[in-house]
Every structure is written in C-alpha cells, then in structure tokens.
Amino acid sequence: MDAMWLLSGTCIIFTLGMFSSGLSDLRFMVSKKSVDNIQFLPFLTTGLNNLGWLYYGYLKVDVTLIIVNSIGASLQTLYIIAYIFYTVEKRYFVYQVLISLAVLFLGYSYFYFQIDDYEIRLNQLGLFCSVFTISMYLSPLADLAQIIRTKSTKCLSFPLTVATFLTSTSWVLYGWQLNDLYIMVPNLPGIVTSLIRFWLFWSYSTDQPNYRYLPA
C-alpha cells in the first residue's frame, strides 16, 4: 500500500509538471497579446485526452486518475480560452472546439446509454483512451526525418524529454501495480520515444524546444 501511495504521488507530480509546461505559452500569449507560432492542436487533443481518462478514472474509482486529469483538463481549457481570445482566426478555432465537444458528447452517450455492462464499458473506454494516448506519444516522431536531415534537435525540449521519460515510467509502474494494461501499455511508447530523443540529443546539436507529451 505504501508503494502504491508513492507511485500515485509520483504520477501526480510528474504529470502535472508536464501539463504546466503550457504555462510558458500562456505567459507569452498574455504578454504579447498574440499566439504567434504557438500550436493550438496540442491544447485541444490533450484536453480531450484528459477528459477521456477522467471518465475512465471515474468509472474505475481511481483517485489518482481523477486528480491528474481534472487539473489537466482545467489547464488545457485555460490555454484554449486564452488562445481563442488572442488569435485573429477566432471562428476557425471555435469551430474546432465545438466539433470536438460534439464528438466527445456522442462518445459519452455511446458508452453511457448503449453499453449497460460495467466491465465492457470500462474495457472499451480504456482501449479508446489507450489508442488515443499512444497516437499522441508517437505523432512527434514524424519530425524524426527532419531532425536527422538537419542534424539539429532545435524542435525538441530536453527538460520535457526528461519529464516525459519519468512520467511515462511512473505510469507504467502504476499500471503494473494495478494490473491495468490500459494504463500501463499506452505509456510504454512514452519511454521508447524518450529514449529515441535522448539518442538524438546525444547525436545532434540542440536549440530551443516546443513539444508536449501528455500521458494518462
């Protein structure tokens, strides 16, 4: 039980540290009153990911998942509101949010009204959240060819890479202790991609970053 509390606390601290990385973007938007080259999609996809895992944590009655993803969803909402407030193309991004919320509502309605069995609902939701998290972990590898071609890691963040590695490792151990593959498996790619990025930092020069990875 002591090990579980330690793992739970570690997951919360590391994950919230990663979520708060967006605060630097928030400070930039507020100070410059512009979104400049800040990307909107990571805020939106991370928020949706948080809401999915929040529902999973609610069904599973997992306090760690509930705490982490409640705060994570709140932070992403704050980032989204600030982005829409300061961007010139407000209507375009509002549409993205509304469409995402509609899809989220349809998904919630499916799990809540169409699936009566608790175990089936939990398993299908866990599978959906796992696939979504894995895709978020793997998507930045699309820049791998560019990094190798330019021999520069300026698009990567070393502190965030370390945080990703520690966070993914803590969630894998937490899922292993709970015997929950839906928590453990989707965070394994986070460890693998972090190790790849460590190798890239070791092999090529570095500069200033801007990537975020968010686990369960």
Biotite code that builds the C-alpha atoms (Angstrom):
import biotite.structure as struc

atoms = struc.array([
    struc.Atom([0.000, 0.000, 0.000], chain_id="A", res_id=1, res_name="MET", atom_name="CA", element="C"),
    struc.Atom([2.897, 2.382, 0.767], chain_id="A", res_id=2, res_name="ASP", atom_name="CA", element="C"),
    struc.Atom([4.362, 1.644, -2.674], chain_id="A", res_id=3, res_name="ALA", atom_name="CA", element="C"),
    struc.Atom([1.024, 2.477, -4.307], chain_id="A", res_id=4, res_name="MET", atom_name="CA", element="C"),
    struc.Atom([0.787, 5.801, -2.480], chain_id="A", res_id=5, res_name="TRP", atom_name="CA", element="C"),
    struc.Atom([4.357, 6.604, -3.518], chain_id="A", res_id=6, res_name="LEU", atom_name="CA", element="C"),
    struc.Atom([3.645, 5.725, -7.155], chain_id="A", res_id=7, res_name="LEU", atom_name="CA", element="C"),
    struc.Atom([0.402, 7.675, -7.070], chain_id="A", res_id=8, res_name="SER", atom_name="CA", element="C"),
    struc.Atom([2.141, 10.773, -5.736], chain_id="A", res_id=9, res_name="GLY", atom_name="CA", element="C"),
    struc.Atom([4.932, 10.407, -8.290], chain_id="A", res_id=10, res_name="THR", atom_name="CA", element="C"),
    struc.Atom([2.437, 10.136, -11.156], chain_id="A", res_id=11, res_name="CYS", atom_name="CA", element="C"),
    struc.Atom([0.567, 13.213, -9.971], chain_id="A", res_id=12, res_name="ILE", atom_name="CA", element="C"),
    struc.Atom([3.689, 15.360, -9.511], chain_id="A", res_id=13, res_name="ILE", atom_name="CA", element="C"),
    struc.Atom([5.403, 14.411, -12.783], chain_id="A", res_id=14, res_name="PHE", atom_name="CA", element="C"),
    struc.Atom([2.238, 14.579, -14.888], chain_id="A", res_id=15, res_name="THR", atom_name="CA", element="C"),
    struc.Atom([1.086, 17.928, -13.520], chain_id="A", res_id=16, res_name="LEU", atom_name="CA", element="C"),
    struc.Atom([4.596, 19.230, -14.122], chain_id="A", res_id=17, res_name="GLY", atom_name="CA", element="C"),
    struc.Atom([4.191, 18.295, -17.787], chain_id="A", res_id=18, res_name="MET", atom_name="CA", element="C"),
    struc.Atom([0.721, 19.821, -18.019], chain_id="A", res_id=19, res_name="PHE", atom_name="CA", element="C"),
    struc.Atom([2.025, 23.073, -16.548], chain_id="A", res_id=20, res_name="SER", atom_name="CA", element="C"),
    struc.Atom([4.578, 23.340, -19.377], chain_id="A", res_id=21, res_name="SER", atom_name="CA", element="C"),
    struc.Atom([1.851, 25.147, -21.297], chain_id="A", res_id=22, res_name="GLY", atom_name="CA", element="C"),
    struc.Atom([2.039, 27.995, -18.783], chain_id="A", res_id=23, res_name="LEU", atom_name="CA", element="C"),
    struc.Atom([5.034, 29.380, -20.684], chain_id="A", res_id=24, res_name="SER", atom_name="CA", element="C"),
    struc.Atom([2.845, 29.594, -23.796], chain_id="A", res_id=25, res_name="ASP", atom_name="CA", element="C"),
    struc.Atom([0.106, 31.204, -21.720], chain_id="A", res_id=26, res_name="LEU", atom_name="CA", element="C"),
    struc.Atom([2.505, 33.850, -20.395], chain_id="A", res_id=27, res_name="ARG", atom_name="CA", element="C"),
    struc.Atom([3.670, 34.544, -23.943], chain_id="A", res_id=28, res_name="PHE", atom_name="CA", element="C"),
    struc.Atom([0.114, 34.950, -25.244], chain_id="A", res_id=29, res_name="MET", atom_name="CA", element="C"),
    struc.Atom([-0.850, 37.294, -22.419], chain_id="A", res_id=30, res_name="VAL", atom_name="CA", element="C"),
    struc.Atom([2.310, 39.409, -22.602], chain_id="A", res_id=31, res_name="SER", atom_name="CA", element="C"),
    struc.Atom([2.415, 39.651, -26.408], chain_id="A", res_id=32, res_name="LYS", atom_name="CA", element="C"),
    struc.Atom([-1.355, 39.553, -26.886], chain_id="A", res_id=33, res_name="LYS", atom_name="CA", element="C"),
    struc.Atom([-0.683, 37.194, -29.771], chain_id="A", res_id=34, res_name="SER", atom_name="CA", element="C"),
    struc.Atom([-0.467, 33.427, -30.379], chain_id="A", res_id=35, res_name="VAL", atom_name="CA", element="C"),
    struc.Atom([2.466, 33.864, -32.809], chain_id="A", res_id=36, res_name="ASP", atom_name="CA", element="C"),
    struc.Atom([3.763, 30.353, -33.686], chain_id="A", res_id=37, res_name="ASN", atom_name="CA", element="C"),
    struc.Atom([2.095, 28.555, -30.774], chain_id="A", res_id=38, res_name="ILE", atom_name="CA", element="C"),
    struc.Atom([0.156, 25.478, -31.904], chain_id="A", res_id=39, res_name="GLN", atom_name="CA", element="C"),
    struc.Atom([-3.494, 25.081, -30.937], chain_id="A", res_id=40, res_name="PHE", atom_name="CA", element="C"),
    struc.Atom([-3.901, 21.353, -31.638], chain_id="A", res_id=41, res_name="LEU", atom_name="CA", element="C"),
    struc.Atom([-1.791, 20.093, -28.681], chain_id="A", res_id=42, res_name="PRO", atom_name="CA", element="C"),
    struc.Atom([-4.039, 22.009, -26.261], chain_id="A", res_id=43, res_name="PHE", atom_name="CA", element="C"),
    struc.Atom([-7.189, 20.568, -27.811], chain_id="A", res_id=44, res_name="LEU", atom_name="CA", element="C"),
    struc.Atom([-6.019, 16.954, -28.144], chain_id="A", res_id=45, res_name="THR", atom_name="CA", element="C"),
    struc.Atom([-4.521, 16.940, -24.655], chain_id="A", res_id=46, res_name="THR", atom_name="CA", element="C"),
    struc.Atom([-7.759, 18.311, -23.222], chain_id="A", res_id=47, res_name="GLY", atom_name="CA", element="C"),
    struc.Atom([-9.781, 15.602, -24.954], chain_id="A", res_id=48, res_name="LEU", atom_name="CA", element="C"),
    struc.Atom([-7.297, 13.002, -23.731], chain_id="A", res_id=49, res_name="ASN", atom_name="CA", element="C"),
    struc.Atom([-7.684, 14.318, -20.175], chain_id="A", res_id=50, res_name="ASN", atom_name="CA", element="C"),
    struc.Atom([-11.471, 14.124, -20.353], chain_id="A", res_id=51, res_name="LEU", atom_name="CA", element="C"),
    struc.Atom([-11.352, 10.554, -21.650], chain_id="A", res_id=52, res_name="GLY", atom_name="CA", element="C"),
    struc.Atom([-9.040, 9.397, -18.868], chain_id="A", res_id=53, res_name="TRP", atom_name="CA", element="C"),
    struc.Atom([-11.077, 11.378, -16.337], chain_id="A", res_id=54, res_name="LEU", atom_name="CA", element="C"),
    struc.Atom([-14.163, 9.358, -17.269], chain_id="A", res_id=55, res_name="TYR", atom_name="CA", element="C"),
    struc.Atom([-12.117, 6.156, -17.109], chain_id="A", res_id=56, res_name="TYR", atom_name="CA", element="C"),
    struc.Atom([-10.845, 7.137, -13.660], chain_id="A", res_id=57, res_name="GLY", atom_name="CA", element="C"),
    struc.Atom([-14.396, 7.928, -12.568], chain_id="A", res_id=58, res_name="TYR", atom_name="CA", element="C"),
    struc.Atom([-15.662, 4.514, -13.685], chain_id="A", res_id=59, res_name="LEU", atom_name="CA", element="C"),
    struc.Atom([-12.706, 2.765, -12.091], chain_id="A", res_id=60, res_name="LYS", atom_name="CA", element="C"),
    struc.Atom([-12.909, 4.974, -8.967], chain_id="A", res_id=61, res_name="VAL", atom_name="CA", element="C"),
    struc.Atom([-9.202, 5.766, -9.301], chain_id="A", res_id=62, res_name="ASP", atom_name="CA", element="C"),
    struc.Atom([-8.402, 8.918, -7.315], chain_id="A", res_id=63, res_name="VAL", atom_name="CA", element="C"),
    struc.Atom([-5.009, 9.370, -8.988], chain_id="A", res_id=64, res_name="THR", atom_name="CA", element="C"),
    struc.Atom([-6.502, 9.441, -12.485], chain_id="A", res_id=65, res_name="LEU", atom_name="CA", element="C"),
    struc.Atom([-9.302, 11.733, -11.340], chain_id="A", res_id=66, res_name="ILE", atom_name="CA", element="C"),
    struc.Atom([-6.951, 14.275, -9.719], chain_id="A", res_id=67, res_name="ILE", atom_name="CA", element="C"),
    struc.Atom([-4.423, 14.343, -12.558], chain_id="A", res_id=68, res_name="VAL", atom_name="CA", element="C"),
    struc.Atom([-6.929, 14.612, -15.382], chain_id="A", res_id=69, res_name="ASN", atom_name="CA", element="C"),
    struc.Atom([-9.258, 17.047, -13.619], chain_id="A", res_id=70, res_name="SER", atom_name="CA", element="C"),
    struc.Atom([-6.391, 19.504, -13.193], chain_id="A", res_id=71, res_name="ILE", atom_name="CA", element="C"),
    struc.Atom([-5.056, 18.679, -16.662], chain_id="A", res_id=72, res_name="GLY", atom_name="CA", element="C"),
    struc.Atom([-8.419, 19.317, -18.323], chain_id="A", res_id=73, res_name="ALA", atom_name="CA", element="C"),
    struc.Atom([-8.769, 22.602, -16.408], chain_id="A", res_id=74, res_name="SER", atom_name="CA", element="C"),
    struc.Atom([-5.324, 23.777, -17.536], chain_id="A", res_id=75, res_name="LEU", atom_name="CA", element="C"),
    struc.Atom([-5.951, 22.838, -21.168], chain_id="A", res_id=76, res_name="GLN", atom_name="CA", element="C"),
    struc.Atom([-9.280, 24.676, -21.037], chain_id="A", res_id=77, res_name="THR", atom_name="CA", element="C"),
    struc.Atom([-7.457, 27.762, -19.767], chain_id="A", res_id=78, res_name="LEU", atom_name="CA", element="C"),
    struc.Atom([-4.901, 27.506, -22.582], chain_id="A", res_id=79, res_name="TYR", atom_name="CA", element="C"),
    struc.Atom([-7.661, 27.046, -25.180], chain_id="A", res_id=80, res_name="ILE", atom_name="CA", element="C"),
    struc.Atom([-9.630, 30.061, -23.938], chain_id="A", res_id=81, res_name="ILE", atom_name="CA", element="C"),
    struc.Atom([-6.508, 32.242, -23.961], chain_id="A", res_id=82, res_name="ALA", atom_name="CA", element="C"),
    struc.Atom([-5.573, 31.047, -27.452], chain_id="A", res_id=83, res_name="TYR", atom_name="CA", element="C"),
    struc.Atom([-9.021, 31.805, -28.880], chain_id="A", res_id=84, res_name="ILE", atom_name="CA", element="C"),
    struc.Atom([-9.045, 35.185, -27.140], chain_id="A", res_id=85, res_name="PHE", atom_name="CA", element="C"),
    struc.Atom([-5.718, 36.286, -28.641], chain_id="A", res_id=86, res_name="TYR", atom_name="CA", element="C"),
    struc.Atom([-5.854, 34.649, -32.067], chain_id="A", res_id=87, res_name="THR", atom_name="CA", element="C"),
    struc.Atom([-7.068, 36.519, -35.128], chain_id="A", res_id=88, res_name="VAL", atom_name="CA", element="C"),
    struc.Atom([-8.886, 33.498, -36.579], chain_id="A", res_id=89, res_name="GLU", atom_name="CA", element="C"),
    struc.Atom([-11.277, 33.019, -33.659], chain_id="A", res_id=90, res_name="LYS", atom_name="CA", element="C"),
    struc.Atom([-14.125, 31.441, -35.628], chain_id="A", res_id=91, res_name="ARG", atom_name="CA", element="C"),
    struc.Atom([-11.924, 28.673, -37.077], chain_id="A", res_id=92, res_name="TYR", atom_name="CA", element="C"),
    struc.Atom([-10.676, 27.528, -33.665], chain_id="A", res_id=93, res_name="PHE", atom_name="CA", element="C"),
    struc.Atom([-14.091, 27.871, -32.021], chain_id="A", res_id=94, res_name="VAL", atom_name="CA", element="C"),
    struc.Atom([-15.438, 25.502, -34.683], chain_id="A", res_id=95, res_name="TYR", atom_name="CA", element="C"),
    struc.Atom([-12.684, 23.011, -33.841], chain_id="A", res_id=96, res_name="GLN", atom_name="CA", element="C"),
    struc.Atom([-13.633, 23.122, -30.164], chain_id="A", res_id=97, res_name="VAL", atom_name="CA", element="C"),
    struc.Atom([-17.362, 22.762, -30.887], chain_id="A", res_id=98, res_name="LEU", atom_name="CA", element="C"),
    struc.Atom([-16.796, 19.802, -33.221], chain_id="A", res_id=99, res_name="ILE", atom_name="CA", element="C"),
    struc.Atom([-14.539, 18.141, -30.646], chain_id="A", res_id=100, res_name="SER", atom_name="CA", element="C"),
    struc.Atom([-17.129, 18.651, -27.909], chain_id="A", res_id=101, res_name="LEU", atom_name="CA", element="C"),
    struc.Atom([-19.828, 17.193, -30.169], chain_id="A", res_id=102, res_name="ALA", atom_name="CA", element="C"),
    struc.Atom([-17.695, 14.098, -30.834], chain_id="A", res_id=103, res_name="VAL", atom_name="CA", element="C"),
    struc.Atom([-16.961, 13.831, -27.115], chain_id="A", res_id=104, res_name="LEU", atom_name="CA", element="C"),
    struc.Atom([-20.684, 14.053, -26.313], chain_id="A", res_id=105, res_name="PHE", atom_name="CA", element="C"),
    struc.Atom([-21.510, 11.346, -28.859], chain_id="A", res_id=106, res_name="LEU", atom_name="CA", element="C"),
    struc.Atom([-18.806, 9.138, -27.402], chain_id="A", res_id=107, res_name="GLY", atom_name="CA", element="C"),
    struc.Atom([-20.069, 9.697, -23.868], chain_id="A", res_id=108, res_name="TYR", atom_name="CA", element="C"),
    struc.Atom([-23.636, 8.946, -24.969], chain_id="A", res_id=109, res_name="SER", atom_name="CA", element="C"),
    struc.Atom([-22.480, 5.717, -26.606], chain_id="A", res_id=110, res_name="TYR", atom_name="CA", element="C"),
    struc.Atom([-20.621, 4.488, -23.517], chain_id="A", res_id=111, res_name="PHE", atom_name="CA", element="C"),
    struc.Atom([-23.356, 5.595, -21.114], chain_id="A", res_id=112, res_name="TYR", atom_name="CA", element="C"),
    struc.Atom([-26.544, 4.636, -22.952], chain_id="A", res_id=113, res_name="PHE", atom_name="CA", element="C"),
    struc.Atom([-25.537, 1.859, -25.343], chain_id="A", res_id=114, res_name="GLN", atom_name="CA", element="C"),
    struc.Atom([-23.322, -0.237, -23.036], chain_id="A", res_id=115, res_name="ILE", atom_name="CA", element="C"),
    struc.Atom([-25.022, -1.436, -19.888], chain_id="A", res_id=116, res_name="ASP", atom_name="CA", element="C"),
    struc.Atom([-22.374, -3.885, -18.715], chain_id="A", res_id=117, res_name="ASP", atom_name="CA", element="C"),
    struc.Atom([-19.822, -2.145, -16.471], chain_id="A", res_id=118, res_name="TYR", atom_name="CA", element="C"),
    struc.Atom([-16.842, -4.302, -17.456], chain_id="A", res_id=119, res_name="GLU", atom_name="CA", element="C"),
    struc.Atom([-17.487, -3.939, -21.188], chain_id="A", res_id=120, res_name="ILE", atom_name="CA", element="C"),
    struc.Atom([-17.889, -0.177, -20.811], chain_id="A", res_id=121, res_name="ARG", atom_name="CA", element="C"),
    struc.Atom([-14.650, 0.084, -18.816], chain_id="A", res_id=122, res_name="LEU", atom_name="CA", element="C"),
    struc.Atom([-12.706, -2.087, -21.267], chain_id="A", res_id=123, res_name="ASN", atom_name="CA", element="C"),
    struc.Atom([-13.909, -0.274, -24.390], chain_id="A", res_id=124, res_name="GLN", atom_name="CA", element="C"),
    struc.Atom([-13.271, 3.129, -22.844], chain_id="A", res_id=125, res_name="LEU", atom_name="CA", element="C"),
    struc.Atom([-9.827, 2.018, -21.671], chain_id="A", res_id=126, res_name="GLY", atom_name="CA", element="C"),
    struc.Atom([-8.992, 0.754, -25.152], chain_id="A", res_id=127, res_name="LEU", atom_name="CA", element="C"),
    struc.Atom([-10.127, 4.015, -26.755], chain_id="A", res_id=128, res_name="PHE", atom_name="CA", element="C"),
    struc.Atom([-8.099, 6.142, -24.300], chain_id="A", res_id=129, res_name="CYS", atom_name="CA", element="C"),
    struc.Atom([-5.061, 3.908, -24.774], chain_id="A", res_id=130, res_name="SER", atom_name="CA", element="C"),
    struc.Atom([-5.104, 4.221, -28.564], chain_id="A", res_id=131, res_name="VAL", atom_name="CA", element="C"),
    struc.Atom([-5.533, 7.983, -28.325], chain_id="A", res_id=132, res_name="PHE", atom_name="CA", element="C"),
    struc.Atom([-2.629, 8.320, -25.860], chain_id="A", res_id=133, res_name="THR", atom_name="CA", element="C"),
    struc.Atom([-0.339, 6.115, -27.963], chain_id="A", res_id=134, res_name="ILE", atom_name="CA", element="C"),
    struc.Atom([-1.063, 8.212, -31.062], chain_id="A", res_id=135, res_name="SER", atom_name="CA", element="C"),
    struc.Atom([-0.152, 11.363, -29.108], chain_id="A", res_id=136, res_name="MET", atom_name="CA", element="C"),
    struc.Atom([3.135, 9.835, -27.993], chain_id="A", res_id=137, res_name="TYR", atom_name="CA", element="C"),
    struc.Atom([4.081, 8.663, -31.483], chain_id="A", res_id=138, res_name="LEU", atom_name="CA", element="C"),
    struc.Atom([2.988, 11.701, -33.515], chain_id="A", res_id=139, res_name="SER", atom_name="CA", element="C"),
    struc.Atom([6.129, 13.820, -32.853], chain_id="A", res_id=140, res_name="PRO", atom_name="CA", element="C"),
    struc.Atom([8.278, 11.087, -34.405], chain_id="A", res_id=141, res_name="LEU", atom_name="CA", element="C"),
    struc.Atom([7.056, 12.422, -37.755], chain_id="A", res_id=142, res_name="ALA", atom_name="CA", element="C"),
    struc.Atom([9.794, 15.056, -37.353], chain_id="A", res_id=143, res_name="ASP", atom_name="CA", element="C"),
    struc.Atom([12.466, 12.366, -36.992], chain_id="A", res_id=144, res_name="LEU", atom_name="CA", element="C"),
    struc.Atom([13.488, 12.552, -40.671], chain_id="A", res_id=145, res_name="ALA", atom_name="CA", element="C"),
    struc.Atom([13.855, 16.334, -40.494], chain_id="A", res_id=146, res_name="GLN", atom_name="CA", element="C"),
    struc.Atom([15.998, 16.113, -37.347], chain_id="A", res_id=147, res_name="ILE", atom_name="CA", element="C"),
    struc.Atom([18.304, 13.560, -38.949], chain_id="A", res_id=148, res_name="ILE", atom_name="CA", element="C"),
    struc.Atom([18.488, 15.557, -42.188], chain_id="A", res_id=149, res_name="ARG", atom_name="CA", element="C"),
    struc.Atom([19.252, 18.885, -40.473], chain_id="A", res_id=150, res_name="THR", atom_name="CA", element="C"),
    struc.Atom([21.318, 17.271, -37.679], chain_id="A", res_id=151, res_name="LYS", atom_name="CA", element="C"),
    struc.Atom([19.611, 19.620, -35.229], chain_id="A", res_id=152, res_name="SER", atom_name="CA", element="C"),
    struc.Atom([17.258, 18.978, -32.305], chain_id="A", res_id=153, res_name="THR", atom_name="CA", element="C"),
    struc.Atom([16.041, 22.568, -32.000], chain_id="A", res_id=154, res_name="LYS", atom_name="CA", element="C"),
    struc.Atom([12.422, 21.381, -32.273], chain_id="A", res_id=155, res_name="CYS", atom_name="CA", element="C"),
    struc.Atom([12.830, 19.184, -29.167], chain_id="A", res_id=156, res_name="LEU", atom_name="CA", element="C"),
    struc.Atom([12.919, 20.067, -25.478], chain_id="A", res_id=157, res_name="SER", atom_name="CA", element="C"),
    struc.Atom([15.451, 18.238, -23.327], chain_id="A", res_id=158, res_name="PHE", atom_name="CA", element="C"),
    struc.Atom([13.746, 19.095, -19.969], chain_id="A", res_id=159, res_name="PRO", atom_name="CA", element="C"),
    struc.Atom([10.406, 17.960, -21.389], chain_id="A", res_id=160, res_name="LEU", atom_name="CA", element="C"),
    struc.Atom([12.022, 14.787, -22.710], chain_id="A", res_id=161, res_name="THR", atom_name="CA", element="C"),
    struc.Atom([13.286, 14.009, -19.201], chain_id="A", res_id=162, res_name="VAL", atom_name="CA", element="C"),
    struc.Atom([9.849, 14.790, -17.765], chain_id="A", res_id=163, res_name="ALA", atom_name="CA", element="C"),
    struc.Atom([8.193, 12.560, -20.366], chain_id="A", res_id=164, res_name="THR", atom_name="CA", element="C"),
    struc.Atom([10.518, 9.687, -19.528], chain_id="A", res_id=165, res_name="PHE", atom_name="CA", element="C"),
    struc.Atom([9.941, 9.997, -15.773], chain_id="A", res_id=166, res_name="LEU", atom_name="CA", element="C"),
    struc.Atom([6.183, 10.457, -16.153], chain_id="A", res_id=167, res_name="THR", atom_name="CA", element="C"),
    struc.Atom([5.754, 7.547, -18.565], chain_id="A", res_id=168, res_name="SER", atom_name="CA", element="C"),
    struc.Atom([7.858, 5.300, -16.345], chain_id="A", res_id=169, res_name="THR", atom_name="CA", element="C"),
    struc.Atom([5.829, 6.186, -13.247], chain_id="A", res_id=170, res_name="SER", atom_name="CA", element="C"),
    struc.Atom([2.523, 5.482, -15.061], chain_id="A", res_id=171, res_name="TRP", atom_name="CA", element="C"),
    struc.Atom([3.823, 2.156, -16.380], chain_id="A", res_id=172, res_name="VAL", atom_name="CA", element="C"),
    struc.Atom([4.782, 1.116, -12.848], chain_id="A", res_id=173, res_name="LEU", atom_name="CA", element="C"),
    struc.Atom([1.440, 2.386, -11.518], chain_id="A", res_id=174, res_name="TYR", atom_name="CA", element="C"),
    struc.Atom([-0.478, 0.410, -14.142], chain_id="A", res_id=175, res_name="GLY", atom_name="CA", element="C"),
    struc.Atom([1.660, -2.655, -13.447], chain_id="A", res_id=176, res_name="TRP", atom_name="CA", element="C"),
    struc.Atom([0.881, -2.448, -9.715], chain_id="A", res_id=177, res_name="GLN", atom_name="CA", element="C"),
    struc.Atom([-2.836, -2.186, -10.507], chain_id="A", res_id=178, res_name="LEU", atom_name="CA", element="C"),
    struc.Atom([-2.577, -4.912, -13.160], chain_id="A", res_id=179, res_name="ASN", atom_name="CA", element="C"),
    struc.Atom([-4.232, -2.436, -15.545], chain_id="A", res_id=180, res_name="ASP", atom_name="CA", element="C"),
    struc.Atom([-2.950, -2.809, -19.105], chain_id="A", res_id=181, res_name="LEU", atom_name="CA", element="C"),
    struc.Atom([-4.931, 0.219, -20.247], chain_id="A", res_id=182, res_name="TYR", atom_name="CA", element="C"),
    struc.Atom([-2.761, 2.434, -18.025], chain_id="A", res_id=183, res_name="ILE", atom_name="CA", element="C"),
    struc.Atom([0.493, 0.539, -18.482], chain_id="A", res_id=184, res_name="MET", atom_name="CA", element="C"),
    struc.Atom([0.626, -0.186, -22.237], chain_id="A", res_id=185, res_name="VAL", atom_name="CA", element="C"),
    struc.Atom([-0.107, 3.318, -23.673], chain_id="A", res_id=186, res_name="PRO", atom_name="CA", element="C"),
    struc.Atom([2.695, 4.805, -21.598], chain_id="A", res_id=187, res_name="ASN", atom_name="CA", element="C"),
    struc.Atom([5.332, 2.363, -22.855], chain_id="A", res_id=188, res_name="LEU", atom_name="CA", element="C"),
    struc.Atom([5.703, 4.341, -26.126], chain_id="A", res_id=189, res_name="PRO", atom_name="CA", element="C"),
    struc.Atom([6.457, 7.394, -23.973], chain_id="A", res_id=190, res_name="GLY", atom_name="CA", element="C"),
    struc.Atom([9.515, 5.602, -22.596], chain_id="A", res_id=191, res_name="ILE", atom_name="CA", element="C"),
    struc.Atom([10.586, 4.419, -26.045], chain_id="A", res_id=192, res_name="VAL", atom_name="CA", element="C"),
    struc.Atom([10.177, 7.817, -27.721], chain_id="A", res_id=193, res_name="THR", atom_name="CA", element="C"),
    struc.Atom([12.012, 9.485, -24.823], chain_id="A", res_id=194, res_name="SER", atom_name="CA", element="C"),
    struc.Atom([14.950, 7.110, -25.267], chain_id="A", res_id=195, res_name="LEU", atom_name="CA", element="C"),
    struc.Atom([14.965, 7.905, -29.006], chain_id="A", res_id=196, res_name="ILE", atom_name="CA", element="C"),
    struc.Atom([15.020, 11.610, -28.229], chain_id="A", res_id=197, res_name="ARG", atom_name="CA", element="C"),
    struc.Atom([17.840, 11.129, -25.715], chain_id="A", res_id=198, res_name="PHE", atom_name="CA", element="C"),
    struc.Atom([19.806, 9.487, -28.524], chain_id="A", res_id=199, res_name="TRP", atom_name="CA", element="C"),
    struc.Atom([19.009, 12.390, -30.843], chain_id="A", res_id=200, res_name="LEU", atom_name="CA", element="C"),
    struc.Atom([20.210, 14.906, -28.255], chain_id="A", res_id=201, res_name="PHE", atom_name="CA", element="C"),
    struc.Atom([23.393, 12.909, -27.815], chain_id="A", res_id=202, res_name="TRP", atom_name="CA", element="C"),
    struc.Atom([23.954, 12.667, -31.574], chain_id="A", res_id=203, res_name="SER", atom_name="CA", element="C"),
    struc.Atom([22.987, 16.153, -32.767], chain_id="A", res_id=204, res_name="TYR", atom_name="CA", element="C"),
    struc.Atom([23.121, 19.759, -31.636], chain_id="A", res_id=205, res_name="SER", atom_name="CA", element="C"),
    struc.Atom([20.260, 21.291, -29.689], chain_id="A", res_id=206, res_name="THR", atom_name="CA", element="C"),
    struc.Atom([18.476, 24.619, -29.517], chain_id="A", res_id=207, res_name="ASP", atom_name="CA", element="C"),
    struc.Atom([15.211, 25.856, -28.063], chain_id="A", res_id=208, res_name="GLN", atom_name="CA", element="C"),
    struc.Atom([12.166, 23.487, -27.895], chain_id="A", res_id=209, res_name="PRO", atom_name="CA", element="C"),
    struc.Atom([8.437, 23.332, -28.158], chain_id="A", res_id=210, res_name="ASN", atom_name="CA", element="C"),
    struc.Atom([6.833, 19.875, -27.832], chain_id="A", res_id=211, res_name="TYR", atom_name="CA", element="C"),
    struc.Atom([4.495, 18.492, -25.165], chain_id="A", res_id=212, res_name="ARG", atom_name="CA", element="C"),
    struc.Atom([3.632, 14.900, -24.397], chain_id="A", res_id=213, res_name="TYR", atom_name="CA", element="C"),
    struc.Atom([0.818, 14.034, -22.084], chain_id="A", res_id=214, res_name="LEU", atom_name="CA", element="C"),
    struc.Atom([0.143, 10.689, -20.631], chain_id="A", res_id=215, res_name="PRO", atom_name="CA", element="C"),
    struc.Atom([-2.753, 9.209, -18.854], chain_id="A", res_id=216, res_name="ALA", atom_name="CA", element="C"),
])
